[in-house]
Amino acid sequence: MQKKKIIPVLIVLIIISVISTAVLTNSETTKEKDDIYANLRLFSNALNIIQENYVEEVSSKKLIYGAISGMLRDLDPHSSFLKPDDYKELQIETKGSFGGIGIEITIRKGMLTIVAPLEGTPADRLGLKANDIIVKINGELTKDMTLMEAVHKMRGPKGTKVTLTIMRKGWKAPKDFEIVRDIISIKSVRSKVLEPGYAYVRITSFQSSTAKDLKKTLRKLEKESKNHTLKGLILDLRNNPGGLLDQAVEVSDIFLDKGLIVYTKGRLKNQQMEFTAHKNQEPHNYPIIVLVNEGTASASEIVAGALQDHKRALILGVKTFGKGSVQTVIPLRDGSAMRLTTALYYTPNGRSIQAKGIEPDIVVERTEPSKEKKKEENKMTPIREINLKHHMEINKAKKGKSKIEKNNHNKEIEKLLKEDNQLSMALELLKSWTIFAQMSFQQK
């Protein structure tokens, strides 16, 4: 019994010593310094009682980890404690490859909530959506579950299964989704040419190579375009849950030549940061429309906000998620870490993103065409001169593989635009933009 008392007493002495140093160093920022020792004695007392009276013997490490985890969980939905294995997983995730189902999650109003499914992942293919509430994971209620605990339960080897019980707005009861895990290799930048001169670029998340990949993509699109420039670009940030701050800044910088991109405000001086744009060696002087929705969050909101405030792009879609807080990952000595909210993001014009999101310039709700409507659209193919037998042809195109590939590409783009009203609207706006720019409004 005597040995059991010595362990917690030593731990408490060490904690008091460490916190005493922190209190002395940061005394000006500690409002409740008079009460800290009394609270530490309370903690020490609780620790001793648990170790001596709990039904099973419990390690001091487990108790300390639990105390830190609870302390951070009570602060806000995004602060959390990362055990050594959790911290390693976080580092792996930012590199863009891991085993899991492919969703970004947060805690909203005490409920585990999907920020966005990552495009092309098992969760996306099964139809999980932004703002879906995860009620259970493999039958276990998610109430009081930390973000990292939830992530750990959903991650796993390729081919294994996990069951999520989902509640969605408009449903009368939750539904179970059995999802087969896969290797989530995130290709963060994808692109298509919608029409000659009009390009579409989708950023699915902000990984370590996103800005570099975007630069390569734009060079390729511009090189293939007439006069090595584009008439317009659609930048799709829908269901982009965010990622690395430095990549959001670099992506914004690609389209801006000067001015503020984003700034942060926190309690400490080193948390007051400003990120500014630089003169581009490769200017991209063409109109841009950014697509956003309720799954557009964090780093993607920074890009949308910066381009909107500088009037560099038109924002189209619906109001974004509203995650405008900065999480700093602080490693601890034993390989664990704390993910601590240290500041808030602000757009160049001083708008806070937190819990407010980015309001689009043009609000366009996404509409899913019904199966019946699709059938009708397929039936109603218009008849033109080219469809008539023995029609005359002028400058008949050469037959060959390139023509087949072009036809296939055109069909793919036509289907894409037909099924995505927001994308279709964005393209029409860009084309109108170009036409109006070429017109003269002065009467003779």
ChimeraX attribute file (.defattr): number of C-alpha atoms within 10 A of each C-alpha:
attribute: neighborCount
match mode: 1-to-1
recipient: residues
	/A:1	6
	/A:2	6
	/A:3	7
	/A:4	13
	/A:5	14
	/A:6	12
	/A:7	14
	/A:8	19
	/A:9	15
	/A:10	11
	/A:11	16
	/A:12	19
	/A:13	13
	/A:14	12
	/A:15	14
	/A:16	18
	/A:17	12
	/A:18	11
	/A:19	15
	/A:20	16
	/A:21	12
	/A:22	12
	/A:23	17
	/A:24	11
	/A:25	11
	/A:26	11
	/A:27	13
	/A:28	9
	/A:29	11
	/A:30	13
	/A:31	9
	/A:32	10
	/A:33	15
	/A:34	9
	/A:35	9
	/A:36	16
	/A:37	14
	/A:38	11
	/A:39	11
	/A:40	16
	/A:41	13
	/A:42	12
	/A:43	14
	/A:44	18
	/A:45	14
	/A:46	11
	/A:47	20
	/A:48	20
	/A:49	13
	/A:50	15
	/A:51	19
	/A:52	14
	/A:53	9
	/A:54	10
	/A:55	8
	/A:56	9
	/A:57	11
	/A:58	12
	/A:59	11
	/A:60	17
	/A:61	10
	/A:62	9
	/A:63	14
	/A:64	13
	/A:65	15
	/A:66	12
	/A:67	15
	/A:68	14
	/A:69	18
	/A:70	15
	/A:71	14
	/A:72	19
	/A:73	19
	/A:74	10
	/A:75	12
	/A:76	14
	/A:77	18
	/A:78	20
	/A:79	23
	/A:80	26
	/A:81	27
	/A:82	26
	/A:83	18
	/A:84	14
	/A:85	11
	/A:86	18
	/A:87	20
	/A:88	14
	/A:89	18
	/A:90	15
	/A:91	10
	/A:92	12
	/A:93	17
	/A:94	17
	/A:95	14
	/A:96	17
	/A:97	13
	/A:98	21
	/A:99	19
	/A:100	28
	/A:101	26
	/A:102	25
	/A:103	23
	/A:104	20
	/A:105	23
	/A:106	20
	/A:107	20
	/A:108	15
	/A:109	8
	/A:110	13
	/A:111	17
	/A:112	25
	/A:113	22
	/A:114	22
	/A:115	28
	/A:116	30
	/A:117	26
	/A:118	25
	/A:119	21
	/A:120	15
	/A:121	19
	/A:122	22
	/A:123	23
	/A:124	16
	/A:125	14
	/A:126	14
	/A:127	10
	/A:128	20
	/A:129	21
	/A:130	22
	/A:131	20
	/A:132	19
	/A:133	25
	/A:134	24
	/A:135	21
	/A:136	19
	/A:137	18
	/A:138	17
	/A:139	12
	/A:140	12
	/A:141	13
	/A:142	20
	/A:143	13
	/A:144	13
	/A:145	15
	/A:146	22
	/A:147	22
	/A:148	18
	/A:149	15
	/A:150	17
	/A:151	18
	/A:152	14
	/A:153	13
	/A:154	21
	/A:155	20
	/A:156	19
	/A:157	13
	/A:158	15
	/A:159	13
	/A:160	13
	/A:161	18
	/A:162	19
	/A:163	16
	/A:164	22
	/A:165	21
	/A:166	21
	/A:167	19
	/A:168	16
	/A:169	9
	/A:170	6
	/A:171	9
	/A:172	8
	/A:173	10
	/A:174	15
	/A:175	14
	/A:176	16
	/A:177	17
	/A:178	15
	/A:179	19
	/A:180	18
	/A:181	22
	/A:182	21
	/A:183	18
	/A:184	20
	/A:185	16
	/A:186	21
	/A:187	18
	/A:188	21
	/A:189	22
	/A:190	14
	/A:191	18
	/A:192	15
	/A:193	17
	/A:194	20
	/A:195	13
	/A:196	12
	/A:197	19
	/A:198	22
	/A:199	22
	/A:200	20
	/A:201	20
	/A:202	20
	/A:203	25
	/A:204	27
	/A:205	29
	/A:206	28
	/A:207	23
	/A:208	17
	/A:209	16
	/A:210	21
	/A:211	23
	/A:212	13
	/A:213	16
	/A:214	21
	/A:215	15
	/A:216	11
	/A:217	17
	/A:218	20
	/A:219	15
	/A:220	13
	/A:221	23
	/A:222	18
	/A:223	13
	/A:224	15
	/A:225	17
	/A:226	12
	/A:227	9
	/A:228	12
	/A:229	19
	/A:230	21
	/A:231	20
	/A:232	24
	/A:233	25
	/A:234	26
	/A:235	22
	/A:236	24
	/A:237	26
	/A:238	24
	/A:239	28
	/A:240	30
	/A:241	28
	/A:242	27
	/A:243	21
	/A:244	17
	/A:245	20
	/A:246	15
	/A:247	22
	/A:248	26
	/A:249	22
	/A:250	21
	/A:251	23
	/A:252	23
	/A:253	24
	/A:254	20
	/A:255	23
	/A:256	23
	/A:257	16
	/A:258	13
	/A:259	15
	/A:260	20
	/A:261	26
	/A:262	25
	/A:263	21
	/A:264	21
	/A:265	18
	/A:266	16
	/A:267	10
	/A:268	10
	/A:269	8
	/A:270	10
	/A:271	16
	/A:272	15
	/A:273	13
	/A:274	14
	/A:275	16
	/A:276	17
	/A:277	18
	/A:278	15
	/A:279	13
	/A:280	13
	/A:281	8
	/A:282	11
	/A:283	12
	/A:284	19
	/A:285	13
	/A:286	16
	/A:287	19
	/A:288	23
	/A:289	24
	/A:290	25
	/A:291	25
	/A:292	30
	/A:293	27
	/A:294	22
	/A:295	28
	/A:296	32
	/A:297	31
	/A:298	28
	/A:299	27
	/A:300	34
	/A:301	28
	/A:302	30
	/A:303	25
	/A:304	30
	/A:305	28
	/A:306	27
	/A:307	24
	/A:308	22
	/A:309	17
	/A:310	16
	/A:311	11
	/A:312	17
	/A:313	22
	/A:314	21
	/A:315	26
	/A:316	25
	/A:317	24
	/A:318	24
	/A:319	21
	/A:320	26
	/A:321	28
	/A:322	20
	/A:323	27
	/A:324	23
	/A:325	22
	/A:326	23
	/A:327	17
	/A:328	15
	/A:329	18
	/A:330	12
	/A:331	14
	/A:332	12
	/A:333	6
	/A:334	8
	/A:335	13
	/A:336	17
	/A:337	20
	/A:338	20
	/A:339	18
	/A:340	20
	/A:341	19
	/A:342	19
	/A:343	20
	/A:344	19
	/A:345	26
	/A:346	22
	/A:347	25
	/A:348	22
	/A:349	15
	/A:350	12
	/A:351	15
	/A:352	21
	/A:353	24
	/A:354	18
	/A:355	12
	/A:356	14
	/A:357	24
	/A:358	28
	/A:359	20
	/A:360	21
	/A:361	15
	/A:362	13
	/A:363	15
	/A:364	19
	/A:365	13
	/A:366	14
	/A:367	10
	/A:368	11
	/A:369	12
	/A:370	10
	/A:371	9
	/A:372	9
	/A:373	11
	/A:374	12
	/A:375	10
	/A:376	11
	/A:377	11
	/A:378	9
	/A:379	9
	/A:380	8
	/A:381	8
	/A:382	6
	/A:383	8
	/A:384	7
	/A:385	9
	/A:386	10
	/A:387	9
	/A:388	9
	/A:389	7
	/A:390	8
	/A:391	8
	/A:392	9
	/A:393	8
	/A:394	5
	/A:395	5
	/A:396	7
	/A:397	8
	/A:398	8
	/A:399	8
	/A:400	8
	/A:401	9
	/A:402	10
	/A:403	12
	/A:404	11
	/A:405	11
	/A:406	11
	/A:407	12
	/A:408	12
	/A:409	15
	/A:410	15
	/A:411	12
	/A:412	13
	/A:413	16
	/A:414	13
	/A:415	11
	/A:416	14
	/A:417	17
	/A:418	16
	/A:419	17
	/A:420	14
	/A:421	18
	/A:422	20
	/A:423	24
	/A:424	15
	/A:425	14
	/A:426	26
	/A:427	22
	/A:428	10
	/A:429	16
	/A:430	21
	/A:431	17
	/A:432	12
	/A:433	14
	/A:434	14
	/A:435	10
	/A:436	11
	/A:437	10
	/A:438	9
	/A:439	8
	/A:440	7
	/A:441	8
	/A:442	5
	/A:443	4
	/A:444	3
